[in-house]
């Protein structure tokens, strides 16, 4: 890991890609790139993080498959849980040696300059660090290099347990919320998510606290409840409560800064809508269906591809007369990467109320559930009449709150493949009205002998064996001794 960091440090200044619009801070004369600024590093970190969770590999062939939003049109191995090790390694490296390292370098510059508002800018970068570690620990099942991960003097960082990482993330977010000062400036340029708005970063941090706390609530209920209470305390700055406060990384219309899935579809059509997702949307005449997906060619019919077929055996090969392809909501050039949005916040509030947690909420689970659906519909451009009609078809049922909230949250998280998969694992929801399973087993079976239903974690990159063997082996002991994709995360109790 240290050698990768050193290479990154040498190349960082010359390898920052040119951008436009919100990316103007990295669209500089390369002859002056040696004077890289914290704003440039922030934009680059935001770009690399968003690309890593959105691209055709980590989102398309991993998250969107595991959440069963998409199926494969031909190359089906990943949908049957056979991964490409080089892709897994790149995902791990990008989180650590691009995103986290860039944020670390940003902080060094801010501490040296101490320009007005530098404390805010350091706090914002720490919040993004927490978001990055949040993805890492959940993707890989808990233990990851955390406390020592960015220490330049540590060649082989130890793996902290999932519980330690979670408590560390919550402590960091609490610290950053206290550090953020609305009266001081944030970033005057380079912030492609919130345009330097300190108050909105505070709301994002509190909303991220809710997500982290709810994910661990079945394993650490007391700690989770306390974190939720702090996040919801108005004195701490509030949570995301309007669409404009959603954390979105918006792409631009042209390469190389368009949505990476948009670019991948220009070359070939590897992804179609999945049958489980399309069938569920059709069952309740969901008005988001024509936004999320394209109908069969010259028809108004939507058909999902069977999930997990054998390669070359009945696959559509992207034929629009056979299956529905994703719509621009997911693969449009400027389709945003969602870090955390209003709909998710509303569903989290619904769950908090459904669990009966005494944290000061005034609304009911049903109210927040309806508001979550409404927020998702509005972000998809659905009109009020259609929203009202749909809400009548999917009423909240307190006795089946996990199924109601889980199903609707899953739908609302369409495009957020990794988070959709993680919520599938955590809530184990089924159709609240029919009682039937929503998800399907791979039609041609799993290609991983350990995984019978769906992968519950990503295996560690194999290079960790040689680069960090002792700590890697200690991490595996926490996971039962094998680097398998079938081990549940520590928080996944049901």
FIPATI-865207 format. One record per residue (C-alpha): residue in three letters; residue number from 1; x, y, z. Coordinates in steps of 0.05 Angstrom, whole numbers, plus 5000, padded with zeros to 4 digits. Example, Ala and Ser with C-alpha at 12.3 -4.5 7.8 and 13.67 -1.06 7.14 Angstrom:
# residues 2
['ALA' 1 [5246 4910 5156]],
['SER' 2 [5273 4979 5143]],
END
This chain:
# residues 494
['UNK' 1 [5000 5000 5000]],
['UNK' 2 [5057 5047 5017]],
['UNK' 3 [5090 5036 4949]],
['UNK' 4 [5024 5052 4914]],
['UNK' 5 [5019 5115 4955]],
['UNK' 6 [5088 5137 4934]],
['UNK' 7 [5072 5126 4860]],
['UNK' 8 [5007 5165 4869]],
['UNK' 9 [5045 5222 4902]],
['UNK' 10 [5092 5227 4844]],
['UNK' 11 [5038 5226 4792]],
['UNK' 12 [4983 5264 4828]],
['UNK' 13 [5001 5333 4802]],
['UNK' 14 [5008 5312 4730]],
['UNK' 15 [4950 5263 4726]],
['UNK' 16 [4892 5308 4748]],
['UNK' 17 [4843 5306 4690]],
['UNK' 18 [4816 5368 4657]],
['UNK' 19 [4743 5386 4671]],
['UNK' 20 [4694 5441 4660]],
['UNK' 21 [4636 5472 4698]],
['UNK' 22 [4641 5452 4772]],
['UNK' 23 [4707 5419 4755]],
['UNK' 24 [4741 5484 4734]],
['UNK' 25 [4792 5481 4790]],
['UNK' 26 [4827 5422 4758]],
['UNK' 27 [4823 5451 4688]],
['UNK' 28 [4888 5489 4696]],
['UNK' 29 [4949 5501 4653]],
['UNK' 30 [4991 5438 4664]],
['UNK' 31 [5053 5481 4666]],
['UNK' 32 [5027 5509 4732]],
['UNK' 33 [5003 5443 4760]],
['UNK' 34 [5060 5440 4811]],
['UNK' 35 [5020 5492 4850]],
['UNK' 36 [4962 5445 4860]],
['UNK' 37 [4910 5474 4908]],
['UNK' 38 [4866 5443 4960]],
['UNK' 39 [4806 5460 4916]],
['UNK' 40 [4836 5420 4859]],
['UNK' 41 [4849 5361 4904]],
['UNK' 42 [4778 5365 4931]],
['UNK' 43 [4748 5363 4862]],
['UNK' 44 [4793 5306 4842]],
['UNK' 45 [4774 5266 4904]],
['UNK' 46 [4700 5278 4892]],
['UNK' 47 [4708 5258 4819]],
['UNK' 48 [4748 5195 4834]],
['UNK' 49 [4700 5174 4890]],
['UNK' 50 [4639 5184 4846]],
['UNK' 51 [4670 5149 4786]],
['UNK' 52 [4690 5090 4830]],
['UNK' 53 [4618 5078 4855]],
['UNK' 54 [4585 5094 4788]],
['UNK' 55 [4626 5061 4733]],
['UNK' 56 [4608 5000 4692]],
['UNK' 57 [4650 4954 4735]],
['UNK' 58 [4636 4972 4808]],
['UNK' 59 [4565 4995 4797]],
['UNK' 60 [4544 4961 4732]],
['UNK' 61 [4574 4892 4742]],
['UNK' 62 [4574 4892 4818]],
['UNK' 63 [4524 4937 4854]],
['UNK' 64 [4469 4940 4801]],
['UNK' 65 [4473 4864 4793]],
['UNK' 66 [4474 4848 4868]],
['UNK' 67 [4415 4895 4879]],
['UNK' 68 [4382 4862 4818]],
['UNK' 69 [4366 4928 4785]],
['UNK' 70 [4402 4903 4722]],
['UNK' 71 [4417 4838 4687]],
['UNK' 72 [4472 4821 4638]],
['UNK' 73 [4458 4821 4564]],
['UNK' 74 [4513 4770 4549]],
['UNK' 75 [4574 4767 4595]],
['UNK' 76 [4538 4740 4657]],
['UNK' 77 [4595 4717 4702]],
['UNK' 78 [4591 4775 4750]],
['UNK' 79 [4516 4767 4758]],
['UNK' 80 [4531 4696 4780]],
['UNK' 81 [4583 4721 4830]],
['UNK' 82 [4647 4706 4793]],
['UNK' 83 [4688 4770 4799]],
['UNK' 84 [4747 4796 4759]],
['UNK' 85 [4804 4803 4809]],
['UNK' 86 [4837 4861 4772]],
['UNK' 87 [4772 4901 4777]],
['UNK' 88 [4767 4886 4851]],
['UNK' 89 [4838 4909 4861]],
['UNK' 90 [4825 4974 4823]],
['UNK' 91 [4764 4989 4865]],
['UNK' 92 [4804 4980 4930]],
['UNK' 93 [4863 5020 4903]],
['UNK' 94 [4820 5077 4879]],
['UNK' 95 [4787 5086 4947]],
['UNK' 96 [4853 5084 4984]],
['UNK' 97 [4907 5112 4939]],
['UNK' 98 [4866 5162 4900]],
['UNK' 99 [4807 5187 4941]],
['UNK' 100 [4833 5181 5012]],
['UNK' 101 [4904 5201 4994]],
['UNK' 102 [4880 5263 4956]],
['UNK' 103 [4839 5284 5016]],
['UNK' 104 [4898 5273 5062]],
['UNK' 105 [4942 5317 5017]],
['UNK' 106 [4888 5370 5016]],
['UNK' 107 [4889 5373 5091]],
['UNK' 108 [4964 5383 5093]],
['UNK' 109 [4958 5444 5047]],
['UNK' 110 [4902 5473 5090]],
['UNK' 111 [4940 5464 5155]],
['UNK' 112 [5000 5499 5125]],
['UNK' 113 [4962 5558 5094]],
['UNK' 114 [4911 5568 5150]],
['UNK' 115 [4871 5614 5106]],
['UNK' 116 [4804 5637 5135]],
['UNK' 117 [4757 5578 5137]],
['UNK' 118 [4812 5525 5135]],
['UNK' 119 [4779 5488 5193]],
['UNK' 120 [4715 5482 5151]],
['UNK' 121 [4753 5456 5091]],
['UNK' 122 [4789 5404 5133]],
['UNK' 123 [4723 5382 5164]],
['UNK' 124 [4691 5375 5096]],
['UNK' 125 [4748 5331 5072]],
['UNK' 126 [4742 5289 5135]],
['UNK' 127 [4668 5278 5121]],
['UNK' 128 [4685 5253 5052]],
['UNK' 129 [4738 5208 5082]],
['UNK' 130 [4685 5179 5127]],
['UNK' 131 [4639 5167 5068]],
['UNK' 132 [4696 5131 5032]],
['UNK' 133 [4712 5086 5092]],
['UNK' 134 [4638 5073 5099]],
['UNK' 135 [4636 5043 5029]],
['UNK' 136 [4701 5004 5041]],
['UNK' 137 [4681 4972 5106]],
['UNK' 138 [4612 4952 5081]],
['UNK' 139 [4635 4926 5014]],
['UNK' 140 [4689 4883 5044]],
['UNK' 141 [4649 4857 5103]],
['UNK' 142 [4677 4897 5161]],
['UNK' 143 [4752 4893 5175]],
['UNK' 144 [4793 4942 5134]],
['UNK' 145 [4856 4985 5143]],
['UNK' 146 [4827 5046 5178]],
['UNK' 147 [4866 5080 5234]],
['UNK' 148 [4934 5066 5203]],
['UNK' 149 [4912 5067 5130]],
['UNK' 150 [4939 5136 5114]],
['UNK' 151 [4999 5137 5160]],
['UNK' 152 [5060 5146 5114]],
['UNK' 153 [5104 5112 5166]],
['UNK' 154 [5063 5048 5168]],
['UNK' 155 [5081 5002 5111]],
['UNK' 156 [5031 4947 5130]],
['UNK' 157 [4970 4979 5163]],
['UNK' 158 [4929 4935 5209]],
['UNK' 159 [4857 4919 5194]],
['UNK' 160 [4810 4948 5246]],
['UNK' 161 [4746 4909 5259]],
['UNK' 162 [4681 4930 5228]],
['UNK' 163 [4655 4952 5297]],
['UNK' 164 [4717 4994 5308]],
['UNK' 165 [4711 5027 5239]],
['UNK' 166 [4638 5043 5251]],
['UNK' 167 [4649 5074 5319]],
['UNK' 168 [4707 5113 5290]],
['UNK' 169 [4665 5139 5233]],
['UNK' 170 [4610 5162 5280]],
['UNK' 171 [4661 5196 5325]],
['UNK' 172 [4692 5231 5266]],
['UNK' 173 [4626 5256 5240]],
['UNK' 174 [4608 5283 5308]],
['UNK' 175 [4674 5319 5310]],
['UNK' 176 [4666 5349 5241]],
['UNK' 177 [4595 5373 5255]],
['UNK' 178 [4622 5410 5315]],
['UNK' 179 [4680 5438 5275]],
['UNK' 180 [4638 5465 5217]],
['UNK' 181 [4624 5539 5226]],
['UNK' 182 [4572 5572 5181]],
['UNK' 183 [4602 5640 5196]],
['UNK' 184 [4668 5621 5164]],
['UNK' 185 [4679 5606 5089]],
['UNK' 186 [4682 5536 5060]],
['UNK' 187 [4709 5524 4991]],
['UNK' 188 [4703 5584 4945]],
['UNK' 189 [4714 5538 4885]],
['UNK' 190 [4724 5465 4870]],
['UNK' 191 [4667 5435 4911]],
['UNK' 192 [4626 5399 4858]],
['UNK' 193 [4575 5372 4908]],
['UNK' 194 [4554 5431 4952]],
['UNK' 195 [4591 5490 4921]],
['UNK' 196 [4625 5506 4987]],
['UNK' 197 [4560 5511 5027]],
['UNK' 198 [4581 5495 5099]],
['UNK' 199 [4510 5489 5125]],
['UNK' 200 [4493 5436 5073]],
['UNK' 201 [4556 5397 5089]],
['UNK' 202 [4534 5396 5162]],
['UNK' 203 [4466 5368 5141]],
['UNK' 204 [4500 5316 5098]],
['UNK' 205 [4544 5294 5156]],
['UNK' 206 [4484 5286 5202]],
['UNK' 207 [4446 5248 5149]],
['UNK' 208 [4506 5202 5138]],
['UNK' 209 [4506 5191 5214]],
['UNK' 210 [4435 5165 5207]],
['UNK' 211 [4454 5116 5152]],
['UNK' 212 [4514 5089 5190]],
['UNK' 213 [4475 5083 5255]],
['UNK' 214 [4416 5047 5223]],
['UNK' 215 [4462 4998 5188]],
['UNK' 216 [4491 4976 5254]],
['UNK' 217 [4428 4982 5296]],
['UNK' 218 [4414 4907 5300]],
['UNK' 219 [4485 4895 5325]],
['UNK' 220 [4496 4956 5370]],
['UNK' 221 [4428 4984 5386]],
['UNK' 222 [4449 5030 5444]],
['UNK' 223 [4506 5062 5405]],
['UNK' 224 [4464 5069 5343]],
['UNK' 225 [4406 5101 5380]],
['UNK' 226 [4453 5151 5413]],
['UNK' 227 [4483 5169 5345]],
['UNK' 228 [4414 5178 5315]],
['UNK' 229 [4393 5223 5372]],
['UNK' 230 [4453 5268 5362]],
['UNK' 231 [4443 5270 5286]],
['UNK' 232 [4371 5292 5295]],
['UNK' 233 [4386 5344 5348]],
['UNK' 234 [4369 5411 5314]],
['UNK' 235 [4427 5443 5352]],
['UNK' 236 [4474 5402 5309]],
['UNK' 237 [4453 5434 5244]],
['UNK' 238 [4396 5390 5219]],
['UNK' 239 [4391 5336 5166]],
['UNK' 240 [4375 5337 5091]],
['UNK' 241 [4303 5361 5088]],
['UNK' 242 [4296 5388 5017]],
['UNK' 243 [4312 5362 4948]],
['UNK' 244 [4363 5417 4939]],
['UNK' 245 [4402 5391 4998]],
['UNK' 246 [4412 5322 4970]],
['UNK' 247 [4486 5305 4960]],
['UNK' 248 [4494 5295 4885]],
['UNK' 249 [4555 5294 4841]],
['UNK' 250 [4529 5319 4774]],
['UNK' 251 [4566 5299 4712]],
['UNK' 252 [4574 5341 4650]],
['UNK' 253 [4550 5330 4579]],
['UNK' 254 [4614 5309 4546]],
['UNK' 255 [4671 5260 4558]],
['UNK' 256 [4712 5253 4600]],
['UNK' 257 [4666 5285 4650]],
['UNK' 258 [4600 5252 4631]],
['UNK' 259 [4569 5198 4674]],
['UNK' 260 [4615 5137 4665]],
['UNK' 261 [4556 5091 4651]],
['UNK' 262 [4535 5138 4595]],
['UNK' 263 [4604 5130 4565]],
['UNK' 264 [4603 5054 4571]],
['UNK' 265 [4537 5050 4533]],
['UNK' 266 [4568 5087 4474]],
['UNK' 267 [4613 5027 4462]],
['UNK' 268 [4567 4968 4474]],
['UNK' 269 [4504 4948 4511]],
['UNK' 270 [4524 4901 4568]],
['UNK' 271 [4466 4917 4615]],
['UNK' 272 [4391 4910 4612]],
['UNK' 273 [4337 4920 4664]],
['UNK' 274 [4328 4858 4707]],
['UNK' 275 [4265 4817 4709]],
['UNK' 276 [4256 4821 4785]],
['UNK' 277 [4259 4897 4784]],
['UNK' 278 [4215 4907 4723]],
['UNK' 279 [4164 4856 4747]],
['UNK' 280 [4157 4890 4815]],
['UNK' 281 [4149 4959 4784]],
['UNK' 282 [4097 4933 4736]],
['UNK' 283 [4058 4896 4790]],
['UNK' 284 [4040 4963 4823]],
['UNK' 285 [4039 5005 4759]],
['UNK' 286 [4097 5046 4786]],
['UNK' 287 [4100 5113 4748]],
['UNK' 288 [4176 5112 4754]],
['UNK' 289 [4180 5053 4706]],
['UNK' 290 [4182 5094 4641]],
['UNK' 291 [4234 5139 4674]],
['UNK' 292 [4279 5084 4698]],
['UNK' 293 [4274 5040 4635]],
['UNK' 294 [4261 5042 4561]],
['UNK' 295 [4203 5002 4531]],
['UNK' 296 [4213 4948 4480]],
['UNK' 297 [4226 4979 4412]],
['UNK' 298 [4162 5010 4381]],
['UNK' 299 [4119 4987 4440]],
['UNK' 300 [4096 5010 4508]],
['UNK' 301 [4116 4944 4540]],
['UNK' 302 [4172 4934 4590]],
['UNK' 303 [4208 4868 4597]],
['UNK' 304 [4265 4852 4645]],
['UNK' 305 [4320 4804 4627]],
['UNK' 306 [4324 4739 4667]],
['UNK' 307 [4376 4748 4720]],
['UNK' 308 [4439 4705 4719]],
['UNK' 309 [4432 4667 4655]],
['UNK' 310 [4489 4624 4628]],
['UNK' 311 [4531 4665 4579]],
['UNK' 312 [4505 4657 4508]],
['UNK' 313 [4444 4618 4530]],
['UNK' 314 [4381 4659 4518]],
['UNK' 315 [4414 4726 4531]],
['UNK' 316 [4385 4787 4496]],
['UNK' 317 [4452 4814 4473]],
['UNK' 318 [4420 4883 4483]],
['UNK' 319 [4365 4872 4432]],
['UNK' 320 [4312 4925 4447]],
['UNK' 321 [4258 4882 4415]],
['UNK' 322 [4271 4831 4470]],
['UNK' 323 [4287 4868 4534]],
['UNK' 324 [4283 4938 4564]],
['UNK' 325 [4346 4978 4571]],
['UNK' 326 [4361 5030 4624]],
['UNK' 327 [4334 5100 4613]],
['UNK' 328 [4371 5166 4618]],
['UNK' 329 [4355 5169 4692]],
['UNK' 330 [4413 5120 4701]],
['UNK' 331 [4455 5127 4639]],
['UNK' 332 [4444 5199 4615]],
['UNK' 333 [4507 5239 4605]],
['UNK' 334 [4490 5285 4663]],
['UNK' 335 [4454 5234 4707]],
['UNK' 336 [4482 5249 4777]],
['UNK' 337 [4517 5202 4823]],
['UNK' 338 [4476 5202 4887]],
['UNK' 339 [4517 5203 4951]],
['UNK' 340 [4456 5210 4996]],
['UNK' 341 [4389 5241 4979]],
['UNK' 342 [4324 5265 5009]],
['UNK' 343 [4286 5201 4993]],
['UNK' 344 [4336 5159 5032]],
['UNK' 345 [4332 5207 5091]],
['UNK' 346 [4256 5202 5093]],
['UNK' 347 [4259 5126 5092]],
['UNK' 348 [4310 5127 5148]],
['UNK' 349 [4263 5170 5189]],
['UNK' 350 [4207 5121 5174]],
['UNK' 351 [4249 5064 5200]],
['UNK' 352 [4269 5102 5262]],
['UNK' 353 [4195 5116 5277]],
['UNK' 354 [4176 5044 5260]],
['UNK' 355 [4228 5018 5310]],
['UNK' 356 [4198 5062 5363]],
['UNK' 357 [4264 5096 5380]],
['UNK' 358 [4258 5153 5430]],
['UNK' 359 [4299 5204 5393]],
['UNK' 360 [4253 5263 5388]],
['UNK' 361 [4218 5250 5321]],
['UNK' 362 [4150 5284 5314]],
['UNK' 363 [4125 5249 5252]],
['UNK' 364 [4099 5178 5243]],
['UNK' 365 [4129 5120 5205]],
['UNK' 366 [4072 5124 5155]],
['UNK' 367 [4083 5198 5144]],
['UNK' 368 [4157 5191 5130]],
['UNK' 369 [4145 5129 5087]],
['UNK' 370 [4097 5169 5043]],
['UNK' 371 [4146 5227 5041]],
['UNK' 372 [4202 5180 5020]],
['UNK' 373 [4162 5154 4961]],
['UNK' 374 [4141 5225 4943]],
['UNK' 375 [4213 5249 4944]],
['UNK' 376 [4235 5192 4900]],
['UNK' 377 [4178 5204 4851]],
['UNK' 378 [4192 5279 4848]],
['UNK' 379 [4265 5268 4833]],
['UNK' 380 [4243 5223 4776]],
['UNK' 381 [4197 5278 4749]],
['UNK' 382 [4131 5244 4768]],
['UNK' 383 [4070 5289 4776]],
['UNK' 384 [4029 5297 4839]],
['UNK' 385 [3967 5260 4813]],
['UNK' 386 [4008 5199 4795]],
['UNK' 387 [4042 5201 4863]],
['UNK' 388 [3975 5204 4899]],
['UNK' 389 [3948 5145 4859]],
['UNK' 390 [4010 5104 4872]],
['UNK' 391 [4010 5116 4947]],
['UNK' 392 [3941 5084 4949]],
['UNK' 393 [3969 5020 4918]],
['UNK' 394 [4026 5013 4967]],
['UNK' 395 [3999 5032 5035]],
['UNK' 396 [4043 5030 5096]],
['UNK' 397 [4032 4969 5141]],
['UNK' 398 [4063 4977 5210]],
['UNK' 399 [4063 4901 5221]],
['UNK' 400 [4106 4893 5159]],
['UNK' 401 [4148 4956 5165]],
['UNK' 402 [4213 4923 5142]],
['UNK' 403 [4179 4898 5078]],
['UNK' 404 [4144 4964 5064]],
['UNK' 405 [4202 5010 5078]],
['UNK' 406 [4255 4962 5051]],
['UNK' 407 [4219 4952 4984]],
['UNK' 408 [4206 5026 4972]],
['UNK' 409 [4276 5046 4994]],
['UNK' 410 [4305 4995 4946]],
['UNK' 411 [4264 5024 4889]],
['UNK' 412 [4284 5095 4908]],
['UNK' 413 [4358 5075 4909]],
['UNK' 414 [4357 5054 4836]],
['UNK' 415 [4424 5075 4805]],
['UNK' 416 [4458 5068 4874]],
['UNK' 417 [4475 4995 4863]],
['UNK' 418 [4522 4985 4921]],
['UNK' 419 [4477 5017 4972]],
['UNK' 420 [4416 4982 4944]],
['UNK' 421 [4452 4915 4953]],
['UNK' 422 [4472 4932 5024]],
['UNK' 423 [4401 4951 5043]],
['UNK' 424 [4376 4886 5011]],
['UNK' 425 [4423 4848 5057]],
['UNK' 426 [4406 4888 5120]],
['UNK' 427 [4330 4889 5115]],
['UNK' 428 [4316 4822 5081]],
['UNK' 429 [4251 4849 5054]],
['UNK' 430 [4199 4815 5011]],
['UNK' 431 [4136 4840 4976]],
['UNK' 432 [4094 4868 5034]],
['UNK' 433 [4028 4854 5000]],
['UNK' 434 [4038 4785 4968]],
['UNK' 435 [4090 4759 5017]],
['UNK' 436 [4130 4733 4957]],
['UNK' 437 [4204 4740 4946]],
['UNK' 438 [4225 4799 4903]],
['UNK' 439 [4295 4775 4885]],
['UNK' 440 [4312 4715 4842]],
['UNK' 441 [4369 4665 4846]],
['UNK' 442 [4416 4666 4786]],
['UNK' 443 [4379 4627 4733]],
['UNK' 444 [4440 4586 4714]],
['UNK' 445 [4465 4581 4785]],
['UNK' 446 [4522 4613 4823]],
['UNK' 447 [4593 4608 4797]],
['UNK' 448 [4619 4616 4868]],
['UNK' 449 [4610 4550 4906]],
['UNK' 450 [4604 4588 4972]],
['UNK' 451 [4549 4635 4950]],
['UNK' 452 [4481 4604 4944]],
['UNK' 453 [4436 4666 4943]],
['UNK' 454 [4474 4732 4937]],
['UNK' 455 [4544 4753 4957]],
['UNK' 456 [4544 4784 5025]],
['UNK' 457 [4612 4817 5018]],
['UNK' 458 [4667 4827 4967]],
['UNK' 459 [4729 4786 4977]],
['UNK' 460 [4793 4823 4994]],
['UNK' 461 [4841 4836 4935]],
['UNK' 462 [4889 4778 4930]],
['UNK' 463 [4950 4824 4931]],
['UNK' 464 [4936 4837 5004]],
['UNK' 465 [4963 4767 5018]],
['UNK' 466 [5033 4786 4995]],
['UNK' 467 [5032 4861 5013]],
['UNK' 468 [5001 4857 5082]],
['UNK' 469 [4997 4784 5099]],
['UNK' 470 [4998 4784 5175]],
['UNK' 471 [4943 4836 5182]],
['UNK' 472 [4904 4805 5124]],
['UNK' 473 [4904 4737 5159]],
['UNK' 474 [4882 4769 5225]],
['UNK' 475 [4824 4802 5188]],
['UNK' 476 [4804 4735 5158]],
['UNK' 477 [4802 4704 5228]],
['UNK' 478 [4747 4754 5244]],
['UNK' 479 [4710 4730 5181]],
['UNK' 480 [4715 4656 5196]],
['UNK' 481 [4783 4642 5167]],
['UNK' 482 [4769 4647 5092]],
['UNK' 483 [4767 4703 5041]],
['UNK' 484 [4698 4684 5018]],
['UNK' 485 [4641 4726 4991]],
['UNK' 486 [4591 4686 5032]],
['UNK' 487 [4608 4714 5101]],
['UNK' 488 [4557 4763 5130]],
['UNK' 489 [4579 4831 5153]],
['UNK' 490 [4581 4840 5229]],
['UNK' 491 [4519 4884 5227]],
['UNK' 492 [4478 4835 5186]],
['UNK' 493 [4443 4797 5241]],
['UNK' 494 [4382 4770 5204]],
END
